[in-house]
Amino acid sequence: MKIYSASYNYPPGFLWGISPGKDFISDPENYTYLFDLQETGIKAISIYIPWAEFEPLKGNYDEKRIDAVRLLLSRIRSRNIEPVVILDVGEIPQWQNLEKSGKNEGFIEERYQFAANLIDASATYTNYFAVSCSFSSLSSGKQMQAELRMHKAICDYLHSISENKFAGTVIPSITAAKKRGGFRNLFGRIQLSALKSNESDFIAIHMDNDSFSDVQSALEEKKEPILFLYEGLKTAAPNEKSNDLMDKLFDIWQIYQRGWRVLGLLSEMDIKSPSKEKELYAISSKNNAFEISTENPELPEKWVRFLKD
């Protein structure tokens, strides 16, 4: 059989990262897997910090959890892996009166204080922070704009601590909007508006097929780098996960080739268990390139055709 192969190089400094899930902080056993991640060449890992769990009472933060975050981030850094801290404000703490959220502009000030406190606690250990937009903003362009102004204020606050750090905005996915009863067309317009007016250092986009198709036109207008989040891997059938990841890697490479600035990819994976997709990702991370060849007997037919064309 004639062998066709291709290699697609990614930009220098591309963050080949994994997203181990929101329970990673609370399980000390996970620390033992950091060495394995370093050995595979993984360059980044996302750490989710949920507002609802870290501020159980208004103005009172769970110091034990914050100490656990500091310890985890320092251990990650000691393995030459870059932590990407994602401040998740999607779930509002119980002490907030949800019925008044509209009158309080979605607790913008409280979100800002939460972010500022966590930045103060952990800025020593990471260069990247990303703040998610809340689910309440999915149905209101005005609410989304208010949150983006808050994100810009957080970005400015982080820069006041250090000019070498980066603050990003996580744009909600249409998948999340559907779960919350959102409407695709309405949310698509809100999302595009948010991308165009975003003033953070970078934007983080959930790379599910629906949301990605809706933001392409706005990406061309952006100057900020784009960090891709891919969570769809956990819901794919086991025999399809490797192919799905392969498709996403190629999509990102094409975006880079079109002149868009790409910062990295954080792909959700089980860090404890070996898998084909994890092996593919590790090889790509070490080489900073995505490589395919028809010599691989498991290569999907569509990729065989692509190589031959």
N, C-alpha and C positions, 0 to 999 in steps of 0.2 A: 504494500500500500504506500502510495506517495504521501509524504508527510508535509502538511501545511501548518505553519505556525505563525504567531504574531505576538508582539509584545507592545504594551501600551504604557508609557511612562507617565507618572503623576508628578505634579509640581514639587519642587524641593520643600521640605518641611510639612508635607501632607500628613495629617493626623490619622493614622490607621488606628482607630479606637474601638473599644467594645463597650457595650452597655449591659452590665450584669443584672440590672433590675433594682427596684427600690429597697429590697431587703438586704442589700449588700453590706450596708453600714452595721446593721444590728447582728450580723453573724460573724463572730471573731474567727471562726474557722476559715473564712474567706481569705484572711491574711496569708495563709499558707500557700495560696494559689498565685500570689503575686510573682514569686520567683519563676513559676512556669510561664506566666504571661511574658515576663522579660525574656525568657529563653526563646519564645516563639517570635519575638520581634515586635510585639504589640507596643505601640507608641503612646497610646492614650487610653483613658478609662473614664467613663462618666459616673459622677457621684450625685445622686438625687437627694435633695434636702427638702422635705415637704413642710411647708409653713404650718399646717395643722398640728403636726407632731412636735415641732420644735418650739412653738409658743402656745402651750396648753392653756395658759392664763394670760390675759392681756398685759403686755409689758414684762412678763416673767418667762424667761427662756429656760429650756431644759439643759442645764449646764453639763450634765452627764453625757447627753447626746452630742453636744458641741465638742466636749473633750474627746469623744469617740471619733468624731469627724477629723479633728486635728491629728490624732494618732494615725488614723487611716491614711490621710493625705500625706503625712510625713513618711510613712512606710512606702506608699506608692512612689513618691519622689525619690526615695533611696534606691528604688529599682530602675531609675531613669525612665519612668513612665509619667506622662503628663496628666494630672487630674483635671477633668473639666467639670466644674461644679455647676449643677443645674438647680437653681432655686425654684422649686415647684410651688406656685401659688394658686394652682387650680382648685385645691380643696380648702375652703375657708374654715378656720378653727371654730369649734363649737361655741366659744364665747361671743362670737359675732352674731348679731341678730340679722338673719338672712332677709327678713322681710323689709329691712331698712337699707339693703345694699344699694338699691337704685338711688335713694336720697343721699347716700354717702359716696357716690361715684365709685362704687366697687371697692371701698376701703383702700383707696390709692395711697393715702398717707401711711396707713398701717403696713401695707406691702413694702413701701419704701423703707420704713424703719426696720422691718424684718430683714430685708436685703442688706441694708447698711450694717446691721449687727452681725450678720453672718460673714460679710466681707471683712469686717474688723477682726473677726475670730479666725479666719482661715486664709487671708490674703498672702500670708507668708509662704504658704505651701502650694499655691497654684497661680498660673497666669491667666486662666480662662474662667469667667463666670458667665452663665446664661440665665436669664429670667424668663419664665414662661408667661404667656398671656393667660388670663383667667378664662374659664369657661363662660363666665357671665358676659364677656366681651364678644362672644361669637354671634350674638344677635343684635349688636348695637355698634354702628360705626362710631358714634360719639364716645361710647365706652372704650372702644379700641384705641381711639386717638388719645384719650386721657391716659390709658395705660402706657402708650408709647412715649408720651411726655415723661411719665414716671421712669421708664426704662432709660431715657436720655439722662435724667437726673442721676440715676444709679451709675450710668456710664461715667458721668462727670465726677461723681464721688469717688469711684474707683481710680480714675486718673489723678485725682488730688492726692491719692496715696502713693501711686506709682504710675508713671507714664508708660511703663513697659507691660502693663496688664491690659486685658481685653474683656469688655463686657458685651454680651450679645442678647438678642431677643429671640425667644423660641416662639415661632408662629404656630398657633394651634392647627391641627390637621382636620380635614373634612371628615375623616373617620370619627373624630371626637365630636364634631358637630352633629353627625348623624345619630350618634348614641344619645345625644342630648336633645334630639328632635329638631336639629337645625335644618335649614333649607339650603340646598346646594347652590342655587344661583345667587341668593342673598349673601351667603357666606363667602362665595367666590369673590364677589365685589368688595366685601369688607377686607378679605385677605389681601387682594391686590392693592387696595388703598393703604393697608398697613405696610406692605412691603415698600411701596413707593415713598412713604413718609417716614420710614424708620431711620433713626439717627444713631443707632448703636454701632459698635465697632464691627459686628458681624451679625448675620441672621442665621438661625437654625431652622431648617425645614424638615418636617416629617416626610419621608420619601415614600409614602404610599402612593399608588398610581393615580388616584383621584386628585389629591392635593397637588402633586407635582405638575400635572397637566394644567392646573389652574393658575400656577404662579410663573410659568415660563415667560410670558410677555413682560412681567414686571422685573424679572431677573436682569434683563438687558439694561435696565435703567439704574441698576444698583452699583455702587462703588465698593460697598462692604463685601468682605469675603463671605462665602456661604458654607455653613457647616451642615452636613446632611445627617439626619437621624433615621435609622431604618429599623423599625420594630416589627415589620411584617414577617420576619424570619421565624418568629416563635409560633405563628399561626399556620405556616405553610406545612404541607405534608412532608414527612421525613425524606421521602425520595425526591422531593422537589426543592429542598432548601438550598442545596449547592447550586442548582441552576438559577434559582431566584437571586442568590447573592451574585452570581456571575453576571447576570443581566444588570443589576444595580451598579456593579463596578464599571461595566462598560458605559452605562448611562452617564455616570459621573465623569468618566474620561472624555466623553463627547462634549459635555458641558464645558470642561476645561479647554478643549480644543476650539470651542466657539468663542473663547476669549473671556468667559466668566471666571471670576476668581473663586476657587474652591479651597476651603480651609481643611476639610477632612470629612471622615465618615465614622460615625459611632453606630455600630451595628449590634443589636441585641443578641447575645449568645450565652449559652451555659458555659461558664468558665471552668466548671469542674469535669465535664465529660468531653472526651475526644469526639470529633465528628469530621466529616468530609468538608463541610463548609468552614469549620474552624481551621483546618489544615490549609485550605485554599486561601483564607484570609491571612494566615500567618506567613505563608510564602509571599503573598503580594506585599505584605508589610515589610518584610525583610528586603525585598528587591525594589520597593517603591514602584512597582509595576505590576500590571495585570497581564498574565501570559496564558495563552491557550494554544493547543496543538491537536491536530487530528490523530496524533499518536495515542492520545487518551481514548481508550475504548468506550468510556462512559460519557464522552462528549455528546451533548444533544445534537440531533440532526440539523437543527436550525443554525447551530454554530459551525458545523461541518460545511454547510452551504455558504455561510458567511466567509469562512476562511478561503474557500475555493474561488469565491467571487472576487 
